[in-house]
Amino acid sequence: MDEKRIIVTGIGGNVGQGIIRNINATNYNIKIIGTNIENFSAGNHLCDVFYKVPFAYNEEDYIEEIKAIVDKEQIDLIIPSTDFEVYYLSKYQDEISCEIAVSEINTAENYLDKYKTFLYLKKYNIPFASSFLPSQYNNEYSNFILKPRQGRGSRGIQINPKEYKMFLDNEYMIQELHKGVEITTAFYVNKSQELHGFITFERILENGTTTRCKVVSTYDLELKKILSDIISVSNIKGSANLQAIVTKSGKIVPFEINCRISGTNSIRSNFGFKDVTYTLQEWLYKQIPSQPKIEYGIATRVLMDVIYKNTNDFIEAKDKSATYYIY
């Protein structure tokens, strides 16, 4: 099989690193070009080649750098791992000379901004946590969350702050705080705009990242209905993620949708939901994606070390060509 070349973005984070590990597990003949906003991170040792890029919201500089990498490395596919990169790569996808695993720009925009997500789904009577802009909120809920509209992880979140009117409407939103079991559902939408499959974890988070999780099917019937309804009104392409709370009464309350491969991709591939593989099959090899075969189990995450001896320069540890070991 001829070598294919893929850019995986955001290799400093667990999403990008998981994507690369899943690509390597396929045994496809793929050269991985990693990008990140910092020269050195825990993901460098996974990449065949590495490039530092600007923040995506510096859109002109970012897109020009991506175009240059695509041309220089003869890239076949870009798989973004961060929400802002999904948005800007979607916005400029017609100007970039390779496949990009993103949804169309309207969809990317609606799901980048959580308040726009709420407004959009409300229009179609699809369940989503009730939301307000700070200036409009007048203590309608007994408990609420103040969070960035375009937040990343759990950064910037406050629970029941006494002062909230000072927060700008174009940057923040307020959601009703529902208590219960937090679940995360990864789903894949094929190029025929059909739900290819999904997997749900009950999970525990630390600093916005899943640290422990359990595969569950308890909520599958209701989740399939919610996902199908979302897909019917959204031009989602490829992998996406729905986050929700299951209340004590059993009600599922979605509160966030991410239109990208999410952070548990390295875990769920081991339980039969291989959305990175489906992405490669459809976007890179033009194949029908293989069927999910969900298995039950639990998982936790551990911290490992990447050790580079006989060097004191981070630049020398740019990619997998540097000598290292995992401890």
Long-range contacts (C-beta under 8 A, 24 or more apart in sequence): 1-28, 1-29, 2-29, 3-29, 3-30, 3-31, 4-28, 4-29, 4-30, 4-31, 4-76, 4-77, 4-284, 5-30, 5-31, 5-33, 5-73, 5-74, 5-75, 5-76, 5-77, 6-30, 6-31, 6-32, 6-33, 6-75, 6-76, 6-77, 6-78, 6-79, 6-284, 7-33, 7-34, 7-35, 7-66, 7-69, 7-70, 7-73, 7-75, 7-77, 7-78, 7-79, 8-32, 8-33, 8-34, 8-35, 8-47, 8-79, 8-81, 9-34, 9-35, 9-36, 9-53, 9-78, 9-79, 9-80, 9-81, 9-82, 9-85, 10-35, 10-36, 10-80, 10-81, 10-82, 10-85, 11-35, 11-36, 11-41, 11-43, 11-44, 11-46, 11-47, 11-50, 11-81, 12-36, 12-37, 12-38, 12-41, 12-42, 12-43, 13-43, 13-81, 13-82, 13-263, 14-209, 14-263, 14-266, 15-81, 15-82, 15-260, 15-261, 15-262, 15-263, 15-265, 16-43, 16-81, 16-82, 17-42, 17-43, 17-46, 17-266, 18-261, 18-263, 18-264, 18-265, 18-266, 18-267, 18-276, 19-79, 19-81, 19-261, 19-265, 19-276, 20-46, 20-47, 21-46, 21-266, 22-265, 22-266, 22-269, 22-274, 22-276, 22-277, 23-276, 23-280, 25-269, 26-276, 26-277, 26-280, 28-280, 28-284, 28-285, 30-280, 30-284, 31-73, 33-69, 33-73, 33-75, 34-319, 35-66, 35-69, 39-314, 39-315, 39-318, 40-314, 40-315, 40-317, 40-318, 42-306, 44-317, 44-318, 44-319, 44-320, 44-322, 45-306, 45-317, 45-319, 45-320, 45-322, 45-324, 46-320, 47-319, 47-320, 48-319, 48-320, 49-73, 49-319, 50-318, 50-319, 55-84, 56-82, 56-84, 56-85, 56-87, 56-88, 56-89, 57-84, 57-88, 59-88, 59-91, 59-92, 62-88, 63-88, 63-92, 63-95, 63-96, 66-96, 67-95, 67-96, 67-97, 70-96, 70-97, 70-98, 71-97, 76-284, 77-101, 77-280, 77-283, 77-284, 79-261, 79-276, 79-279, 80-260, 81-260, 81-261, 82-152, 82-260, 83-112, 83-150, 83-152, 83-258, 83-259, 83-260, 84-112, 84-150, 86-112, 86-259, 86-260, 87-112, 99-283, 99-284, 101-237, 101-238, 101-239, 101-261, 101-279, 101-283, 102-237, 102-238, 102-259, 102-260, 103-234, 103-235, 103-236, 103-237, 103-238, 103-240, 103-259, 104-235, 104-237, 106-235, 107-234, 107-235, 107-236, 107-237, 107-259, 108-259, 110-234, 111-234, 111-240, 111-257, 111-258, 111-259, 112-150, 112-259, 113-149, 113-150, 114-147, 114-149, 114-150, 114-151, 114-173, 114-175, 114-255, 114-256, 115-149, 115-173, 116-149, 117-256, 117-257, 118-173, 118-175, 120-233, 120-234, 121-230, 121-233, 121-254, 124-229, 124-233, 126-226, 126-229, 126-230, 126-233, 127-226, 127-252, 127-253, 127-254, 128-253, 128-254, 128-255, 129-175, 129-176, 129-178, 129-245, 129-253, 129-254, 129-255, 130-175, 130-176, 131-173, 131-174, 131-175, 131-176, 132-173, 132-174, 133-169, 133-172, 133-173, 133-174, 134-164, 134-165, 134-166, 134-167, 134-168, 134-169, 134-172, 134-173, 134-174, 135-165, 135-169, 136-169, 137-164, 137-174, 140-176, 141-176, 141-177, 143-176, 143-177, 143-179, 144-174, 144-175, 144-176, 144-177, 145-174, 145-175, 145-176, 145-177, 146-172, 146-173, 146-174, 147-172, 147-173, 147-174, 147-175, 148-172, 148-173, 149-173, 152-208, 153-207, 153-208, 153-209, 154-205, 154-207, 154-208, 155-208, 175-255, 178-245, 178-247, 178-253, 178-255, 179-245, 179-247, 179-248, 180-245, 180-246, 180-247, 180-248, 181-245, 181-246, 182-243, 182-244, 182-245, 182-246, 183-216, 183-219, 183-243, 183-244, 183-245, 183-246, 183-252, 184-210, 184-213, 184-241, 184-242, 184-243, 184-244, 184-262, 184-264, 185-223, 185-227, 185-241, 185-242, 185-243, 185-244, 186-239, 186-240, 186-241, 186-262, 186-264, 186-265, 186-268, 186-273, 186-275, 187-227, 187-239, 187-240, 187-241, 187-242, 188-238, 188-239, 188-240, 188-273, 188-275, 188-278, 188-289, 188-292, 189-231, 189-236, 189-237, 189-238, 189-240, 190-278, 190-282, 190-288, 190-289, 191-237, 191-282, 193-231, 193-235, 194-231, 195-224, 195-227, 195-228, 195-231, 196-278, 196-289, 196-292, 197-273, 197-291, 197-292, 197-294, 198-223, 198-224, 198-227, 198-273, 198-292, 199-268, 199-271, 199-272, 199-273, 199-292, 199-294, 201-264, 201-267, 201-268, 203-264, 209-263, 209-301, 210-263, 210-264, 210-267, 210-301, 211-300, 211-301, 212-298, 212-299, 212-300, 212-301, 213-264, 213-267, 213-298, 213-299, 214-297, 214-298, 215-271, 215-294, 215-295, 215-296, 215-297, 215-298, 217-294, 217-296, 219-246, 219-252, 222-252, 223-252, 226-252, 226-254, 230-257, 238-275, 238-278, 238-279, 238-282, 238-283, 239-265, 239-275, 239-276, 239-278, 239-279, 267-299, 270-297, 270-299, 271-295, 271-296, 271-297, 271-299
